[in-house]
Amino acid sequence: MEANAAVLYEPGTPLRFEPVVVLPPGPGEVQVRMYAAGVCHSDLHVMKGDMPMKMPIILGHEGSGIIEAVGDGVESVEPGDHVIPLWRMSCGTCEYCLSGRPALCDVGTKLRFTGRMPDGGTRFHTASGEEILHYAGVSTFSELSTMPEGAVVKIPKDFPLEFAALISCGVITGFGAVFHAGNVKAGDTVAVYGCGGIGLNIVQSARMAGAVQIIAIDTVASKLAYAKQMGATDVVNASESNPVEAVYDLTANRGVDYAFEAVGLAKPIEQAYDSTRKGGTCVVVGIAPPSVRAEINVNQLVYAEKTLKGSIYGSTRPRIDLLRLIDLHRAGRLMLDELLTRTYPLSEINEAYADLEKGEIARSLVLCNP
């Protein structure tokens, strides 16, 4: 079948919106008619060349859609079902999956870095027959995308597909960072470095966890305003003052129980670590270019008994936690309307990324099949 998609041919060049050939699903595969896809910095890293990937490739890892067709042996979904693609597919049987850490599954890691399906092939081709690689196994920047059955989770049909796309990565990552990686509890204090799509969801998840103080830190004033809306009790503009000093001033020179870094750069990682109190925990969530190295005061690991840890996909169990997020929204606890700043047609995806880099939006989507 033919579908329109946004294809990246070289780093540093605009995505090309053009027709591609999408092969039908084989055994154990499904084809999804994408409804919406998230505009996220993770894809931007590939577009700019900070995260090397083979090309041509169809990016996009956040999204939502409707099952168009299924291959032989597929049992968990059928045509017409609403689904969220899982950008870290897991096998369900390895030691990571069985211990509740499916984001570390080697199957998902291989899909992400090879750009190919589990059988080694691709399901996208150019009009001339050239292979186009997949991104994170799902490639949501296409009207149609063929992926493994294990890369989708079925959701209720009455849940808006725009909201489904939002929770597929940014929301679940922020939620998991707080509740799984950090284990923030009622009464704790929190600092959040970086108030983009993931940082804002760390803020609102800390609010849901009952944190008594949530300090949001960014260099863009508009992002700090969004953070206040999500539940931040204090904001710090890091372009105007030293954020570590500000955190200590706001916490009676104690530091915070939990600091989260959602930028993916050395300096904010170092600052987040330095902002934690004795016995505190720093959780790094931001995706950094491979060359990034942070300088950490190792003595604090011992003398202050600090913890420094990372978290991918929020250390979540997506098949459980995505449905939990839907329930939280229905209960009025999870804010989603406030996150969605703007939508664009898929054909305007380059404009969407230009606006993302300007810091003008909280969260945006491209609509593939509105």
Buried (B, 14 or more C-beta within 10 A) or exposed (E): EEBBBBBBEEBEEBBEBEEBBBBBBBEBBBBBBBBBBBBBBBBBBBBBEBBEBEBBBBBBBBBBBBBBBBBEEBEBBEEEBBBBBBBBBBBEEBEBBEEEBBBBBEBBBEBBEBBBBBEEEBBBBBEEEEBBBBBBBBBBBBBBBBBBBBBBBBBEEEBBBBBBBBBBBBBBBBBBBBBBBBEBEEEBBBBBBBBBBBBBBBBBBBBBBEBEBBBBBBBBEBBBBBBBBBBBBBBBBBEEEEBBBBBBEBBEEBBBBBBBBBBBBBBBBBBBBBBBBEEBBBBBBBBBEEEBEBEBEEEBEEEBEBBBEBBBBBBBBBBEBBBBBBEBBEEEEBBBEEBBBEBBBBEBBBEBBEBBEEBBBBBBBBBBBE
